[in-house]
Amino acid sequence: MNSSMIRVILGHVLKIEALFMLLPCIVALIYGERQGYTYLIVAGFCALVGVLMSLIRKPKDTALYLKEGCVATALSWIMLSLFGALPFWVTGEIPSYIDSLFETISGFTTTGASILNDVEALSYTSLFWRSFTHWIGGMGVLVFLLAVIPLSGGSNINLMRAESPGPSVGKLVPKIKSSARILYIIYFIMTVAEMILLMIGGMNPFHAITLSMGTAGTGGFGVLNSSIASYSAYCQWIITIFMIMFGVNFNAYYFVMIGKVGKFFEVEEVRWYLGIILSAIAMITINLHGIYGSIPETLRNASFQVASIITTTGYSTADFNTWPMFSKVLLVLLMFIGACAGSTGGGIKVSRVVIMLKTVKKELNNYSHPKSIKKIMFEKKAVEHEVLRAINVYLITFIIIFTTSFIVVALEDHDFTTSFTAVAATINNIGPGLELVGPTGNFSFWSPLSKIILMMDMLAGRLELFPMLILFSPKVLKELFIDNLRTGKNKD
């Protein structure tokens, strides 16, 4: 285990977080809020710890294999959250550190599940930081690290693989650094475009900026207690469109960037993704007939909630907890399907679902035609056995973690729907569930134990399960801590 290189990466991550924390300080200056001093002090603390971690005992070996990449990624997200929660706690705006950590992990993992009863009671400074955690976590802090900091060694792809969502991760261009920069350029341009369009619609700049960051990261933290319901129909449609756009595989946008627009619609996963969205909107709109005053209003609410749930953003314009059972069942199914691989969205991912469906179709065909030999095709390529194996293992692992978490939180004896959708909403990085954790509720009533379980689910869901499992495996923990302590003592 290359623990020295992992430590250096953690140091860089803390320095980047310190840099990011200066932005809420600027917000504090604009609005004349004293909370900015706290953010400045915490930023200084992060920078100090980060510098020390980066400089002490520089590694001789800079190689990062997949195991080290997974460990570095999992530890980076945990450390990012532990330090990122300090401003909420120190300012007293969220008095409990566990609650502060829950809110922060929910932000960085772009889950959007909140423990706050009154969002509007927060300062502008903390509201900005809360939404900005979505933007940081959406594309990934390590992707940002690869884009701006020159890390030596040819195995940086393992960091991107460990952090990026989807069954497989590739490079847009030969160099990882260039690929990371391209991803962030696309991400930034789309975010700014949404901000501008929302301000054109009359939304004030602070709301436009924070909501655009939440949309970009498919996170869902709003700045009003009513989430998005209080804004105009125009603004709701703009957010709906951008939620769908941020749920698309960013590799498809690269084709547009280099002038190959036609290839965007040739991406099979994108076609399935858009097809699922349009089908769900049509069915829910029909099911909601008569509930809202007009067809345009019904279509707008159905479109918004479908986009919000499948992209795992979590914004709401209506209390879908009161919708007919058929619509609620469809939304729960969309929670598990999720967005495209390589997007900022969560869930199992459309590509995995499509490949699993094609696998079932192939097996059924084999029963009818035992001698036939057909390969599963996806994106005009034969799906390799290793990809199928990885998807099957992922699904089994997902079910095990989901079931275990559900059993633990069920000890609190809340109703089935609340407990089930609380786990579904956190492991799929969605935010709101149904009943007590619905769009008008929150997660404040859970015990500290359940909150810890749900926080672990958020981290595991954002990092595609395995980095967190690898980190907490006994062998890796032994290599990280016990073996390193022994090595340190022998050197002394």
Secondary structure, DSSP 8 states (H G I E B T S, - for coil): --HHHHHHHHHHHHHHHHHHTHHHHHHHHHHT-THHHHHHHHHHHHHHHHHHHHHTT--S-----HHHHHHHHHHHHHHHHHHHTHHHHHHTSS--HHHHHHHHHHHHTT------S-GGGS-HHHHHHHHHHHHHHHH-HHHHHHHHS---SS-THHHHHHHS-SS----SSSSHHHHHHHHHHHHHHHHHHHHHHHHHTT--HHHHHHHHHHHHTT----SSTTTTTTS-HHHHHHHHHHHHHHTS-HHHHHHHHTT-HHHHTT-HHHHHHHHHHHHHHHHHHHHTTTTSSSHHHHHHHHHHHHHHHHTT----SS-GGGS-HHHHHHHHHHHHH-S-TTSS--SS-HHHHHHHHHHHHHHHHHHH-TT-----EETTEE--HHHHHHHHHHHHHHHHHHHHHHHHHHTT---HHHHHHHHHHHHTT----SGGGSTT--STTS-HHHHHHHHHHHHHHHTTSHHHHHHTSHHHHIIIIIHHHHHHHHH-
